Amino acid sequence: MVGSAIHRKLLGLGYTNFITRNSSELDLRIQETVNEFFETERPDYVFLAAAKVGGIWANQSFPADFIYQNIVVQCNVIHSAYATGVKKLLFLGSSCIYPKLAPQPMKEEYLLTGLLEQTNEPYAIAKIAGIKMCDAYRAQYGCNFISVMPTNLYGPNDNYDLQNAHVLPTLIRKFHEAKQNGDPAVTVWGTGTPKREFLHADDLADACCFLMENYNQEGLVNIGTGEDVTITELALLIKEVVGYEGDLIYDASKPDGTPRKLMDVSKLTNLGWKYSIELKEGLKQVYADYLNPSSLIPHP
């Protein structure tokens, strides 16, 4: 989802000289393969969007996969970028790097000031390691490696698997199938009270390209909207967009996760960037894409 969005944005900006590989062509978990790729292709700029991601169920079920695969991918790519003289690298993390009970909205300086949310701690630790690795290579070798932390994302080429997907695409699929099947109700995990911020992948891509051109410092930059909704509010929005007329049922036996994860985006706003796609409009777009996946630009 993220890689294809960045590719679309760069195409729109007029860039044409791309080096792309999908996971079947280049396994970023294998150090020798990654080294060979960088030595052969010699890219100038790298957007490191590759990651193993998933929702609460996936993170709880496969914690070893989440910490190992993300750390090894980051290590391989970041080190090879340094070794082959990449001019600039942008590393994408996640808002789950912040403490579970961090003050809201979450500022960049809140990193490592408290305990993480248990349900995705291995993934968060991997992403924190990526941030610190970029800063370490900047400090020791002078590499222009930057880190950005997007909020919860949605958009074309999202994952709609009911076991592994995040909350927004999961609810889109649940409401769509319930509408098709005439089901009287849709079950929502948890209590519906946690609040989440959602950013369209095309807005993220726009921010990443903006920062690749305009930001050259250590640390990290939050990317988000600065606005959030409860899971119940999200579910009602998706219900309206899909046109489902049944009821909502809450399964409180399922975990809520972090109570709130609102990003403080003042740093990015002060640099001159702001999101443009409102949540309801974005939901309409992605539901249309869900209904007609053949219209999507293939992932590079």
N, C-alpha and C positions, 0 to 999 in steps of 0.2 A: 504493500500500500504506500509506504513512505517513499521507497525508491522510485516507483513509477510516477508518483506525484512530483518529485524533484526533477525527474527526467522530462515530464510534460512542461514544467515551468521553464527549464533551461531551453527546451525547444522553442517555447514561446518567446524567449528573450533573444533567439537567433543563434544559439550555440549549436554546433553540428559535430564537433570532434569528441565523440563519446567512446569510452571504453567500458563496456558492460558485460557482465556474466551473471547467469542465474545460478542457483545453488547446485544444479545438476552438472553445470559446466566447471564450476570452481568451488571446491569445498574449503571454506575459510577456516575450518577447524584443523586443517593439516598444514603445519608450518612450512614444510618444504614446498608444497604446492603454491602457497601464498607468496613465498620468497621468489619462486620462479616466475610467477605472474608479474610481480612488481619489477623484477629485473628485466623481463622481456618488454613489458608495455610502457614502463616509465611514465606513469601519469603525473601531471602537474598539480592537479587539485583532486581531493578525495572527499566525498560525502560518505561517512561511515554509518549507513542506516541499517546494516545487517544485524539481526538479533533474533534470539529465540524468545518469543513473547506469547502471552496468554492471559486468561482471566484467573479468578481466584481458584477455581477447581484445578486448572492446569498447574498453577504455581504450587498448590498444596500437594498435588499428586506426583510431580516430577521435580522436586527441589534440586536434586543433584544435576539433572540435565540443565536446569536454568542457570545455576551458578557456573558449572563447568563450561558449557558451550558458549555462553556469553563472554566469560573471561578469556577463553582461548581464542575466540574470534578477534576480540579487541587487541589482545597481545600480538597476535600474528600480523594484523593489518597495521596497527600503529607502529610497531617496530620496523616492518618492511617499508612503511612510508618514510620513516627517518633514514633507513639504510640506503634508500634509493633517491633521496633528495627531493621528496615531494614538497612543493612550495607552500601548500596549505592543506590542512585536514580539518574537517568539521565532524565531530563525534556527537551522535544523538543518544541522549540518555532517556530518563523518564522521571516524572514527578514523584514516583514512589521512592526516590532517593531521600526524601525529607522525612524527619521523625514523624511517627504516627500522630503525636499530639502537638505538632508544631503550631505556633501562633498563626492565625489566618489573617490576611493572605500570606503565603509562604514566600519569604525573601530568599535570595540566593545565599545570604550569609547564615541561614538556618541549617545548612548542611552539617551533619555530624554533631548536632547539639542535643540529640536525644535518641531514644530507642525507636527502631523501625517497626512498621506493621509486620506482624509475624507471618501472615499468610503469603507475603511476597518478599520476605527478607533476603533469601538467596539471590533473587534477581536484582534487588536493590543494591546489595553489596557488590555484585558484578558491575553494575552501572557506576557506582561510586568509584570503583577501581579504575574504570575507564577515564573518568574525569581526572583523577589523581595521576594517571599515567600520562595523559596529555600535558598536564602541568609540569610533571617531572621531566618530560622530554623537552619542554620549552625551557625549563630552568637549566638543565644540564647541557643540552645540545643546541639551544636557540631555535627549536622547531616552532613554526607558527601553527600550532594545533589548538583549536578552540572547541569548547563543549557547549551544547545547547540542551535544555531540558524542556521538552514539550509536555503539555498537559495531555489528558485523554484524547485520543485521536479517532477519527472516523472518516470514511471517504471511499472512493472507488478502489476496487481490489482488496477490500477488507475481508477478514476471515469470519464466516458465518457458521462455523462448526459449533454445535450446541455444547460440546464438552470443553472446547479450548478457547472459544472466542471471548472477547470483552463484553461488557453489559449492553452497550448500544447495538451492535450487530446481532447479539443474541436475541434481544427484544424485538428487533425488526423481523427476524426469522420466526420467532414465536407468534407474534401477532399476525404475520402473513399466513402462516400455516393454520392458525386457529380460524382465521377468516375463511380460508379455503375449505376447511373441514367442518365449519359450522360449530366449532367448540363453544361452549357457554362461558368459558373463563380462561384466562392466561395466568400462569403462576410466575410471580416475580420473586427472585431470591431475596432473603433478608426482610427487613422491616419497611423498606422504602424511604427511610429517613436520611441516610447518608447523602451528602451533597457532592456533586461532581461537576467539573468544568470540561467542556468538550470543544475541540478545535478541528475544523475541517482540514484534511490532509493537504488540500491545495493552498490553504492559508499557511500551513506549516512550511510547505515548499517555498512559498514566497518569502517567508521570514528567513529560512535557511540561506537562500540566495542573497538576500539583503545582508545578512551577517557575514557571509563568505566575502562579500565586497567591502564591508564597512567595520568589522570588528576584529581586533587583533590583540586580545589580552588574555591573561590567565583567568582561571575561575570558570564560571558558567553564566549562561544567560537563560532565564525562563522564557518560554514561548507559550502564550495562551491568550485567552480573551479577557481575563480578569473578572469573569462572571460565572456563576455556577447555578445548578438546579438540583433539586432532590431527585432521587431515583424515581419516586412517584411522579413528579412533574415530567421527567423524561419519558416514563412509560405512557403517560396520558398524551404527550405530544406525538409519540410514535403511533399510539392507538388511533389518534386523529388522522395522521398522515396516511396510514395504511387503510383506514376506513373500517376498522374492526368495531363491532357494537356490543361485544360481551363485557364481562366483568374482570376485575383484577383480584387475584388471590395472592397473599403474601405468605411465603414459607419462611417463618422466623427461625426454623432449625438450621437454615443456611447462614453462613457468615455475612456480615455487612461489610467487613473490611474497615479501612480508615474512615472515621466519621466525616471528615471533610478534607479536600485537597485543592484548595483554591490558590492559584499562583499569583504572586505579586509580579506584575509585568511592567512596573514603572521603569526599570532599567532599559528594557527594550523600547518602550514608548518614548523615553527620553532620547534614544538613539534615532528615532524617527519612523518607527514601524507600528502599525496597528492592523488587527484582523479586519476582514471585510465580509465574511459569510456568516450571517446570523443562523442560530441553531435550527429553527424551523425550516428555513429555506434550504439549509444543508441536508436536513433529513429528507426533504422532498427529492432532492437531487440523488441521494444515495439509494432511496427506495426505488426510484426510476431505474437506476443502474442495476439494482438487485433484480428487478423484473426483466431487464434486458441486458444481461451480462455481455452479450456479443458486441455491444456498443462501446465497450471499454477499450482503451489503448492497452495492448499487452504489456506486462511487466518486462522491462529490458533485462 
